Each structure stands twice: as structure tokens, then as C-alpha cells.
Amino acid sequence: MVHQDHRPELIERFNIPLDEYIARSEKAEADTWEVPAVHERSYEYGADIIRACETGERFRFNGNVPNTYDGVQLIDNLPADCCVEVPCIASSRGIEPQRVGALPRQLAALIQTNVNVQGLTVEAVLTGRREPVYHAAMLDPHTAAELPLDDITRLVDELLKAHGDAIPPLCGTATRDSLSSR
């Protein structure tokens, strides 16, 4: 597994076990899920949204929705086709996302870095190509700050292999030309 060789003090400082991801994945596969027979009210929005839609009693919450609703862009300075979290009102009319307008420039810029990574991941799934996954990992701010490009490519290959059949097959391999062509 590719890891942070040039900043080993961070591993100790933040108590980051190098095999944490693998250990958690293996544990999740081995665990059996038991659903408790307790029927206590949770803090999830689902029940409140359903009640609001059925009774007409309005419920306000923050929800993840497409950035374009009824032909109106909810957050002006983010792409129209991305998903955004905005205030919503559930009522007998359904769920109505509320327009936010423009975000402060620094927030829109920060969010856009994540939108780019997510968009490339979606492109990989829709096209069956591996290159957008490499590009997504290379554009991820944390990954890009920690690893050189060749290590990111190896990391992506190792993660895709480790997840096996859980990931749709993606064709192509990384070459300097393929990674710089877009």
C-alpha cells in the first residue's frame, strides 16, 4: 500500500495506523448485522419528512438535492448539474428546496474542488473508463498534497483491486499521455 513516507512524524502525531482502512474493511466484512428490537425515536429526518408530506404540517431541514430545481439554480456559483445541500421545506406539496443565491467566493471555490472530484468519479462509472478515477484522486486536495502522481496512480489501482467485484470494471490503465490528455 502506498503511504506517507516523507512525513512519518504525522503518522505518530495523529496516531494513524497504516493498515486502518484495510482492518476496518476486513472487520466490516466479518461482522454480522443485528437489528435491535428497540423502537425509539431517532433524530433522522425521514419520519418528519414523511409526516409533513402526508399531513401538510411543514418541516424545515437541510437536504441534498440537484442544484437546479424547477428550472431555477439554487446556488448561483456552483454548477447547475451538481448536488447541493440547501434548506428545504417538506409539506403536502412535497419537498421544496430553497434558493440560496451566491455563496461567498472562498466557499464556492472550496466546494468546487469536491464537485470536480465527484464529477470525475461519476464520469468513470458512466463511461467505464479508469482515467477519470485517476484524475479524481489527483485533484482531491488531501491526496494531491500528500502523494506524488505516480503514487496516486498506484494507490487507485490498489484500491480498485482491493474492492474487487464491489466496483464496476473500469477499462484502461494509467500512462503519462492518458493522464495529461484531459
Secondary structure as GFF3:
##gff-version 3
##sequence-region A 1 182
A	DSSP	alpha_helix	8	13	.	.	.	ID=ss1
A	DSSP	alpha_helix	20	30	.	.	.	ID=ss2
A	DSSP	alpha_helix	46	55	.	.	.	ID=ss3
A	DSSP	beta_strand	59	66	.	.	.	ID=ss4
A	DSSP	beta_strand	68	69	.	.	.	ID=ss5
A	DSSP	beta_strand	72	73	.	.	.	ID=ss6
A	DSSP	beta_strand	83	91	.	.	.	ID=ss7
A	DSSP	beta_strand	94	97	.	.	.	ID=ss8
A	DSSP	alpha_helix	105	127	.	.	.	ID=ss9
A	DSSP	alpha_helix	131	139	.	.	.	ID=ss10
A	DSSP	alpha_helix	141	146	.	.	.	ID=ss11
A	DSSP	alpha_helix	149	163	.	.	.	ID=ss12
A	DSSP	three_ten_helix	164	166	.	.	.	ID=ss13
A	DSSP	alpha_helix	176	180	.	.	.	ID=ss14
###
